[in-house]
Amino acid sequence: MKKALLVICILSIILVAGCTQPQTINAESTSSNENADLQPDKLESSDEFSLRYSDILKKVFGNQDGEIKAVNGISVDSRGRIFISDSLNNRISVFNQDFTFDNKIGVVSGNGKNQFKGPVDAYLSDSGLLYVADSQNSRIQIYDSSLLAYRDTIGEGYGLGQYNFKTPSDIFVDSKGYIYVADTGNNRIMIYNPDRIYVTTIGKGMGSGNSQFKGPSGVAVDKGGRVYVADSENNRIQIFSPDYLYYNTIGGEFGSDNDQFKGPQDVFIDHKNRIYVADMNGNRIQVFDPSGNYIYTLGGTAGSGNDQFSGPANIFIRGTKLYVGDHGNNRLQIFDIIN
């Protein structure tokens, strides 16, 4: 699935290797005084809330222009153009607002510019740059989203250094242009400034303690600077303060209850600081308020009907629209966010 088909197999080998992690932030839980700006009564709350089915993008399974083999990472620009990382076709396909095919990046598998090996995410920043997690090449490629022209690369190949990755699987760019990369195989979140210069790392190696990860597969940042990590194999969302210190956890147990997950693959935050989680093996999207309290579930039963999913692996929000990469059904479902 987004991180399952192309990353998990590689990840299982990496985890056995047990390589020593580079020095990272000592992100322990901070005191209540230090986190005064993070207290729930300081955050926005949600009253009535729901998600209503709006539309669906479903294309023929194949490798011709306009066809898709694997819906993974998704992003949408202000004009409604949809960018889909089609990992099995090793390309980024672009569709217009009416779902007609527009253009693509990538033609054949490779490690050159404009080539990919298993791209699993495509994130569009506010500045109009498109960041692609070129997973099996262990790098992030950057493009101008208007011209689809290559701009830059972050990553010097497979490894443990500040500019190395092991199967990166998700990207987020905050309002200040800082770049967050879920470096899944290294069990860490790498952070770079707008000039692509390394800033710091969140993560203290593989494990289930605070600030430890097992296969982090999604990352997001809210408007207050808090960082949310989909800690997939630990079945939880870890939350970090704007200075990258551990703050809180949602979940932590495998299951189908409202506060449990089955391999959460992605996380996204809306304009009211509500937390959306793609619970891939639970075939559902779970929504929590800014304090981490459960408020809503979309789906929950595997299927191919509207409001049903088969391994939802990626989510994106543009305005009041929620876009869900329904990987197992090879389609994109779109929902209206009510309130």
C-alpha positions in Angstrom: 0.0 0.0 0.0 1.4 3.5 0.0 4.0 2.5 2.4 3.1 -1.1 2.5 3.7 -2.3 -1.1 7.0 -0.5 -1.7 8.4 0.3 1.7 7.4 -2.4 4.2 9.3 -5.2 2.5 12.4 -3.0 2.4 11.7 -1.8 5.9 11.5 -5.3 7.4 15.1 -5.9 6.1 16.3 -2.6 7.5 14.8 -3.2 11.0 16.6 -6.5 11.3 19.9 -4.8 10.5 19.7 -2.8 13.7 22.1 -0.1 12.5 23.1 2.5 15.1 21.2 5.8 14.7 22.9 9.2 14.4 22.6 11.7 17.2 19.1 13.0 17.4 17.0 15.3 19.6 16.6 14.2 23.2 12.8 14.7 23.0 11.5 14.0 26.4 8.1 15.2 27.7 8.3 18.8 28.9 6.7 20.4 31.9 3.2 21.9 32.0 4.8 25.4 32.2 6.9 24.9 29.2 3.9 23.6 27.3 1.5 26.3 28.5 0.8 27.3 24.9 -0.1 23.7 24.0 -2.8 23.2 26.6 -6.2 22.1 25.2 -8.0 25.2 26.3 -5.6 27.2 24.2 -6.5 25.2 21.1 -9.4 25.5 18.8 -12.3 23.0 19.4 -14.9 21.3 17.2 -18.6 21.4 17.8 -20.7 19.5 15.3 -18.7 17.8 12.6 -19.2 15.3 9.8 -17.7 14.2 6.5 -19.9 13.9 3.4 -19.1 12.0 0.2 -18.5 14.3 -2.7 -16.8 12.7 -5.6 -14.4 10.0 -6.8 -11.4 9.8 -9.2 -11.2 6.3 -10.6 -9.0 5.4 -13.6 -8.2 2.3 -15.6 -5.5 0.2 -14.1 -2.6 0.5 -16.6 0.5 2.4 -17.7 -0.9 4.6 -20.4 -1.3 8.4 -19.9 -4.3 8.9 -17.6 -4.2 5.3 -16.2 -3.0 4.5 -12.7 -1.5 1.4 -11.1 -1.2 2.5 -7.5 -2.8 5.6 -5.9 -0.4 6.6 -3.2 0.6 10.2 -2.2 -1.8 12.9 -3.2 -1.8 16.7 -3.3 -4.2 19.3 -4.8 -3.3 22.9 -5.8 -5.4 26.0 -5.6 -6.8 25.4 -9.1 -8.0 22.0 -8.2 -5.3 20.1 -10.1 -4.6 16.7 -8.5 -1.1 15.3 -8.2 -0.9 11.5 -7.6 2.2 9.5 -7.0 1.7 6.3 -9.0 4.3 4.2 -7.4 4.0 1.1 -9.7 4.3 3.3 -12.8 7.2 5.2 -11.3 5.7 8.6 -12.1 3.6 11.5 -10.8 0.3 11.8 -12.8 -1.5 15.2 -12.9 -5.2 15.5 -13.4 -7.4 18.6 -13.9 -10.2 19.5 -11.6 -12.6 17.6 -13.9 -10.4 14.5 -13.5 -9.1 14.6 -17.1 -5.4 13.8 -17.6 -3.2 16.8 -17.7 0.5 15.8 -17.6 3.1 13.6 -15.8 6.6 13.6 -14.4 8.6 10.4 -15.0 8.5 7.9 -17.8 10.8 5.1 -16.9 12.3 3.8 -13.7 15.7 5.2 -12.9 17.8 7.4 -10.6 18.3 10.4 -12.9 16.5 13.7 -12.8 12.8 13.2 -13.7 13.1 9.5 -12.9 11.7 7.6 -9.9 11.8 4.2 -8.2 8.7 3.7 -6.2 7.5 7.3 -5.5 5.2 7.0 -2.6 4.3 10.7 -1.8 3.8 13.9 -3.7 3.4 17.0 -1.4 2.6 20.4 -2.8 3.8 23.3 -0.7 2.2 26.8 -0.3 5.0 28.2 -2.5 4.0 25.9 -5.4 6.9 23.5 -5.2 6.1 19.8 -5.5 8.1 17.5 -3.2 8.3 13.8 -4.3 9.4 11.0 -1.9 11.4 8.9 -4.3 11.4 6.1 -1.9 13.7 3.4 -3.4 16.2 6.0 -4.6 16.3 7.3 -0.9 15.8 10.9 -1.9 13.4 13.8 -2.2 13.0 15.4 -5.7 11.6 18.9 -6.0 9.7 20.4 -9.0 7.9 23.5 -10.0 4.3 22.4 -9.9 3.2 24.8 -12.7 5.8 23.8 -15.3 6.6 20.4 -13.8 10.2 21.4 -14.1 13.0 19.8 -12.0 14.4 22.2 -9.3 16.4 20.3 -6.7 17.1 17.1 -4.8 17.4 16.5 -1.0 19.3 13.3 -0.3 22.7 11.7 -1.1 21.5 8.1 -1.2 20.8 5.3 1.2 22.3 5.8 4.7 22.2 7.3 8.2 23.7 10.7 7.6 22.0 14.1 7.8 21.4 14.0 4.0 20.7 10.3 3.7 17.5 8.4 3.9 16.2 4.8 4.0 13.0 4.6 2.0 11.5 8.0 2.9 7.7 7.7 2.7 6.0 11.0 3.5 6.7 14.8 3.3 5.2 17.9 4.8 6.2 21.5 4.2 5.0 24.0 6.8 3.9 27.6 6.4 7.5 28.9 6.9 8.8 26.5 4.2 10.5 24.0 6.6 10.5 20.5 5.1 9.7 17.4 7.2 10.5 14.0 5.9 9.3 10.7 7.4 12.5 8.7 7.0 10.8 5.3 7.5 13.7 2.9 7.4 15.8 5.0 9.8 12.8 5.5 12.2 13.1 9.2 12.3 11.7 12.5 11.1 14.3 14.7 9.3 13.8 18.5 9.2 15.3 20.9 6.7 15.0 24.7 6.3 13.6 26.4 3.1 17.1 26.4 1.6 17.2 22.6 2.1 19.8 22.8 4.8 19.6 20.2 7.6 18.1 21.6 10.9 17.5 18.7 13.2 16.0 15.2 13.7 13.1 13.9 15.7 13.5 10.4 16.9 15.6 8.4 19.3 15.8 5.2 17.3 13.5 2.2 16.9 11.3 1.4 19.9 7.9 2.0 21.5 8.9 4.7 24.1 8.2 8.4 23.8 10.1 9.9 20.8 10.9 6.4 19.5 9.3 5.1 16.3 8.7 1.8 14.4 8.2 2.6 10.8 7.0 6.3 10.9 5.0 6.6 7.7 3.3 10.0 7.9 4.1 13.5 9.2 2.1 16.8 9.5 2.5 20.2 11.2 -0.4 22.3 12.5 -0.5 26.1 12.3 0.9 26.4 15.8 4.0 24.4 14.8 3.1 21.1 16.5 4.4 18.1 14.7 2.3 14.9 14.3 3.9 11.6 13.4 2.0 8.5 12.2 4.1 5.9 14.1 2.6 3.0 12.1 3.9 -0.2 13.7 3.3 1.2 17.2 -0.3 2.0 16.2 -0.2 5.5 17.4 0.2 9.2 16.6 3.0 11.0 18.4 2.8 14.7 18.9 5.7 17.0 19.4 5.9 20.7 20.5 7.1 23.4 18.1 10.6 23.0 19.5 10.4 19.3 18.7 10.0 17.9 22.2 7.6 15.0 22.9 4.2 16.3 24.0 1.5 13.7 23.7 0.3 10.4 22.1 -3.0 9.3 20.5 -3.6 5.6 20.5 -0.9 3.0 21.1 -2.9 -0.2 20.9 -3.9 -2.4 18.0 -7.6 -2.6 17.6 -10.9 -1.3 16.2 -12.0 0.9 19.1 -12.1 4.7 18.7 -8.8 5.2 20.4 -7.0 2.3 18.7 -5.4 1.9 15.3 -4.4 -0.9 12.9 -1.3 0.5 11.2 -2.0 4.2 10.8 -0.2 5.4 7.6 -0.8 9.1 7.4 -1.9 12.1 9.4 -3.2 15.6 8.4 -4.4 18.6 10.3 -7.3 20.9 9.2 -7.8 24.6 9.7 -9.4 24.0 13.1 -6.5 21.8 14.3 -8.6 18.7 14.0 -6.4 15.6 13.5 -7.2 13.2 10.7 -5.6 9.7 10.7 -5.6 7.2 7.8 -6.0 4.0 9.7 -5.0 1.8 6.8 -5.6 -1.7 8.0 -8.7 -0.5 9.9 -10.1 0.7 6.5 -11.2 4.0 8.0 -10.3 7.6 8.6 -10.5 8.6 12.2 -10.8 12.2 13.4 -9.8 13.7 16.7 -10.2 17.1 18.2 -7.2 19.3 19.0 -6.8 17.7 22.4 -6.6 14.2 20.9 -10.2 13.2 21.8 -12.0 11.0 19.3 -14.9 12.7 17.5 -15.6 10.9 14.2 -15.0 7.8 12.0 -15.4 7.6 8.2 -15.5 4.0 6.9 -14.5 1.0 9.0 -15.7 -1.7 6.7 -13.6 -2.9 3.8 -15.3 -2.4 0.4 -15.5 -0.5 -2.8 -18.6 1.5 -2.3 -18.8 5.2 -1.5 -17.5 5.9 2.1 -15.8 2.5 2.1 -12.0 1.9 1.8 -9.5 -0.8 1.1 -6.3 0.3 2.7 -6.6 4.1 2.8 -2.9 5.1 2.8 -2.8 8.9 2.3 -4.9 12.0 3.1 -4.7 15.6 2.0 -6.9 18.6 2.8 -7.5 21.6 0.6 -10.0 24.1 2.0 -13.1 22.2 3.1 -12.3 19.1 1.0 -10.7 15.9 2.3 -8.9 13.7 -0.3 -8.3 10.1 0.6 -6.0 7.8 -1.4 -7.9 4.6 -1.4 -5.0 2.4 -2.3 -6.5 -1.0 -2.4 -9.3 0.3 -4.6 -6.8 2.2 -6.8 -8.9 5.4 -6.5 -9.2 8.8 -4.9 -12.3 9.6 -2.8 -13.2 13.2 -2.0 -15.3 14.3 1.0 -16.8 17.6 2.1 -15.7 18.7 5.6 -18.9 19.9 7.4 -18.1 22.5 10.1 
